[in-house]
C-alpha cells in the first residue's frame, strides 16, 4: 500500500456527507478511523466518523444553520451526531487527554490534528482523510502497519492501555481482523495488564467480548486469549480451556458445514456470539446464570444462554421435538452445538422451512366423546400431545385417531 490517496468509495458520494462538508468546510473536518482504514482495505464501510477543529457548540450551530439535524449524543466529550439525508455521522472536536483512570478520560479540546491522533489506540485507527481530495494524513505509521498486517499501539503500549483498559480486548479483536501475527511489544503489554480488565464496567466487557465471538472465525484469537489467561479474568467458569476450545472449534466446523448445505436463512443470526459463548462454557445452568449475571446480559440473552446450557447437543431429543419445547432459536443453536458436523447438518435440514405447529385438538372434541369437563380432559390433552410429538407432529386426522386410542385406554 504505497498510495497516500484514499480510493474512491460509495460513502464519499453520500448526499449527507456533502451537506456536512458544505456546513463545516473542508479545511475544518476530516474523516477518521474505520472508514479510512476499511476503504484502504477494500472493505464495506458502514459508519463514517468525522473529526473537526470546530468546538462542539460551533459544530452544532453550523449544522443547524444548514438545516441538518444534530443530536448532542456525547457533547461532554466533544461528540455530536448529525443526521443528514437519512444518514448518521458522529462528529467529534479534536481533543487530547488531560487525565485518565483506565475507565474514563478527562479531555481538553485541541487544535492540532496530531494531538488528536496521539490519543487514539492503534496506528491503523489514527488515519485521517480529506473526503473530497482523498488526501490521507498518517501521523504514526498506520499505512505501513495496515499494509504489513500489524496492530500496534500508538506510542507506549502500557500507557495507551492505562488510559482505557478496554483496549486490551480491542487489541485482540483488531489483531484478529487485521493482523497476521500478534505484535510482540503490544501483545506483552496486553498480557501484563490483563487484571485491569476487572476495573471495567461489565457492559463494556460484554460488548467487546461478544464482538470478538461474532468474528467470522474467532478460534485463532480466542486461542491466544486462552493462552494469555484472559478468560481466567473474564470467564473463570470455564473448567477446561482445551475442552472449551475444542467445542468452539467443532461449533465453527458445524456452522460452516450447515452453511454449505443450504442458504442458512432459517438460522438465528442474532445469537451467534451467545452460541459461541455457550460453547466455551460448561453445560451447566448455574455457570450460565453466573456468566449472564456478570456480563449483564439482557433478559432474553440470559434465557437463551441458559437454554443452551441445559439442552445443547441434547442427542436424546429429536430436534423438532426440542424446538417445540424450547423454541426455534434455541433449537437451532443446539443443533449447531452437536458433537459432529453430520448430526448438525441433519438437524439443520429438519428445521429448515419448518415451524413448531399447534396441537390440532381442542378440549371440546374430547368432551364430545363423552368425558366431563375437568382435570380428566386436561390429562387426555397432555397424553395426546405427547404421542403427537413422538410421531413428529402428524395432521389432525391422525391426532383424532390418537385421541380415540387414549379415550379407549381410559
N, C-alpha and C positions, 0 to 999 in steps of 0.2 A: 504494500500500500504506500505508494510514493506521492500520490497527488494530495495537495492540500486544498482542493476544491471539492465541496460536497457534491456527490452525484445528484442528478435530478431525481425527484420522488414526488408521488402524488400529493403528499401533505404540503409540499411547498407551494402548491397552487390552490390551496383551500381558500374559499372566499372569506372565511372567518379570520384567517391569518392575515390576509391582505387588509382587512379592515383594522386589525390591531396595529399592523405596520403603519398604516396611514395615521392612526391616532397617536402612537408613541414616537414614531420617527425611527428610521433605520439606524441612525447613529446612536440611539439610546436603548437598543434592545438586540439581543442575540438569542437564538435557540441553543439550549444547553442539554447535555446529558444523553439520555437514552435515545432521543430522536436522532441526534448526530451519530452516535455510536452505531445504532442499528441500520441507519441509512448507509453508512460506510460498509457494513457487512452485507447489505442487500436484504436485510430482514424487514418484515412488515412493521410499520410504526403505528402504534395505537394512541400514544399520548405525546403531545408536543409541549414541553416546558420552556418557559421564556425567562430570561434574566434581563433586568433593566437597571439603568442608572437613575431612573426617577424614583423619588421617595414614594412610599405607599399611597399617601394622600394625593400626590400629584398623579400617580398612575390612575387612581380611581377617578379623579376629576377629568383627565384627558379621555378616558374610556367613556365615561358618562356623557361628555360633550359630543362624542361621536355616536351617541345612541347605542352604545354597547352595554349590555347588562353586566354588572360587576358585583361580585359577592365577596365580602371580607373574610374569607374562609380561614386564613391564618394571619390576620393583619398584625398581630403582636410580634410575629416573626417575619414580617415584611411580605407576606404572600396574599395575593387576591386571586380569585378565579373569574376570568372573563368568559362570557358565553356569547360568541359571535357567530351568526349564521348557523346556529344549531350545534356548534362545536365548543367544548370547554377547553380553556387553556389556563394553566397555572402560571402566574406571573409574579416573580419574586425580585425584590430590590437587592442589588449587590450588598453583601454583608460579610462580616468576619466575626469569629467567636471571641467573646471577651472572657467568658468563664464557662466551664463545663463540669459536669459531675458524673458523666457516663450514661446519664438518662436524658438530660435536657441541657440546653445551652442558653447562656445569655449572649445576645448578639448586638452588634453595632453596625449601622449601615456604612457601606464603603463606596468609594468612587472608582476604585481600581479593579479591573477585571481579574487580574492575577490574584489579588487578595481574596476575591470570591472563589476562585478556583482552588486556592490553597486550603479552604475549609471543607472541601468535598472529600469523599472517601478514597476512590481509586482513580488512577490516572486515566483510565478509559472512560470514566464518567465525568471528567473535567474538560471535555471538549466543547467548544462553543463554535457557532457558525452564524454568519450573516445569511439569513434565509433568502435574500434577493441575489446577492453576488455568489453565494456559496462558499465564500472565504472561510476557512477553518482556523480557529485560534487554539493552539495547543501549548499550554504553559509548562506541562510536566512530562512530556514524552508519551502521552497517551496514544498517539498514532502508531508509534513504533511498538508499543506494548500490545495494541489491538492486532497489529499485523503479525506479531510473534505469538499470540495466544497467551499473553501474560496478564494476570490480575495482580496488581501491585498497589499497595497503599501509597498515597502521596506523602512524601517526606518520611518521617519516623513512624513506623507501623504501630509501635506501642502507644505513641502519642495520639494517633488517629483513633485507636481502639478506646483509649481512655476518655476521649471526647464523647463517644457513643458506643456502648458495649454491644449494641445490636450489630455492629459492623463485623463481629465475629461470625455470625450466621450469614450475613451478606457476603462475606468473603467466600464461604463455601458455595453459596448459590451462584455467585458470579463466576467463580472458578469452574463450576460445572457447566455453565452456559458458554463461557468464552475462553477458558484456559485449557491448554493441552496437559500441562503439569502444574503442580502447586509451587508457586514461587517460594523458595526456601526461607527467606527472611520474613516475608509476610505470614507464611504458614507457622513458623516458630513463634511469632508474636501472638498469633491467634490461640495456639495451644497453651501458651504460658498464661494467657488472660482468661481461660475458659470459665473459671469460677466466678468471674464478674458477671456472667450471664444471670446469676441469681438476683442481681440488683435490678434487673429489667422488669417492666410490667409483664404480667402473664399474657396479656392480649398481644403485645408486640412480639413476644417469643412465639406465640401460637401462629400469628400471621406469617412470620418468616419461615417457621418450620413447615407449615403447610405449603408455602410456595416452593420450598425445596422438594418436598414429596410430590408436588404436582409437575415437576420437570418431566419431559418425555421419558427419560431413563435415568433415575437418580441413584442407581445402585452403586456406581463408582464413587460418587461423592459421599453417599451415606456410609460406604465402607471406610472412607477416610475419616469421617466424623466418628465412627465407632472406634477406630484405632486410636483416635486422638482423645477418647474419653469424653466427647461432647455429650453423648447420651447418658453417661454416668451422672452428668449435671442435670440434663433436661428430662430424661426418662429412666429413672432408676428402677422402674418396674420391669424393665427388660431383664429376663432371667439368664439368657444365654445369647450373647451377641452373635456367635456363629450360627446358632439356630435361627435367630431373627433375620440375619442377612440371607440365609438360605431360603427362608419362607418368602422374603421380599423378592428374591431372585425368581422363585417359582411363580409368584404372582405376576411379575412383569413378563415372564415367558407365556403365561396363560393369557394375559391381556393381548399380547402380540398374536398368539395363535387364534384367539377369538376374532380379532380384527381382520385377520387374513381369511377367515372363513365366511365373513359376511360384511355388511356395511356398518354394523355396530350401532345403528340408530336407536335401538331399544336400550342399550346400556346406559346406566345413570352416569352422567358426566360430573354432576355436582359433588359426588362423593369420592372422586379418585384419590385425593390426598388422605381422606379418612380411611379408605380401604387399605392404602399402603401403610398408614399408621397402625392399623389393626394387625397387619402382617408382622410388624416389629414387636408387638406386644404379646404376652401370653394369652391364650384363650381363656380368660378369667374375668368374670363380671366385675369383681371387686377392683382388679387392676384397671379395667377400662373406666370405671367410675372415678377412680382416683386421678387418672390422667385427664379425663374430661373436666374434672373439677379444677385441677391445677392450671390447665390451659384455658379455662373459662370458655369452653365450647358452648355454643347455643344449645337450647333445649333439644332441638331437632338433631343437631350433630351428636350430642351426648347420647340420645336414644339410639341413633344409628350405630355408634361405636359399641354400645353395649349389646345390641342385637348381633353384631358380628362376633363379639367375644363369646356369646352364648351359642351361636349357630354356624359359625364359619366352618367350611369344609365338613358339614354335617352329612356324612355319607349314608347315614341310616335313613334319611328322608329323601324321597323323590323331590326334585327341585320345584315342580309345580305345587306339590303339597306344601313345601316350605314357603313358597311365595304366598299361598293362600293364608298362611298363619302369620307371617311376619312382614308381608308387603313386598312389592316388586323390587324396590331399590335395594333392600337388604338381601333379598334372594339373589339378585344379580351379583352383588358383591360376594356373597357366599359361594356362588358358582365360580367366580374368578379366583377365589381363595382355595379351590380344590388342590389336592396334592399332586395332580398331574394334569398336563395340558389336554389330553384326550377327554378326560372327565369334564373339564371346564368347557370345552367346545361342545360336548354333548348337552350339557346343561344350558348353555347359551342358546343352542338351537331349539331346545324345548321351550325356552322363554320368549324367543323372538316372535313378535306378532301375536303374542298371547297375553290376555289379562285375566286375573282371577275372577271367575263368574260368581253370581249369586245363586244360592241353592234354589232351584225352581220348585219350591214347595212351601205352602202356607199352612198355618195351623188349621184353617177351615177345612182343608182337604182331609186332614186327619179326623176332625170331628165328624165329617160326612161319612166316615166309615164306622161310626157308632161309638166313638170314645168321648167321654165327657171332658169338657174344657178343664184344664188344671195342670198339675205337675206331670201327669202321665203324657200329655200332649208334648210338653217340652222335652221330656225324656225320649219320646219317639222321634222328635225332630233331630235331636242330637245323634240318635242311633242311625237314622237315615243319612244324615250329613256325613258321619264317619265312614259309612260304606260308599257313599257317593265320592268322597275324597279319595278313598283307597282304590276306586275304579277309574281315577283320573277324570272326574267331573263329566259323566255322561249326561245326555239330554233328559228332558222331562219325562219322556215315556219310560226310560229306564229307572228314573227316580220313583215313579209311581209303582213300578214293579218292586223296587226295594222297599217302599212303604208297605205294600201288601205283604211282603215277606216278614217285615218287622211286626206288623199287626198280627199276623198268623202265629208268630212266635211268642205273643204275649201270654 
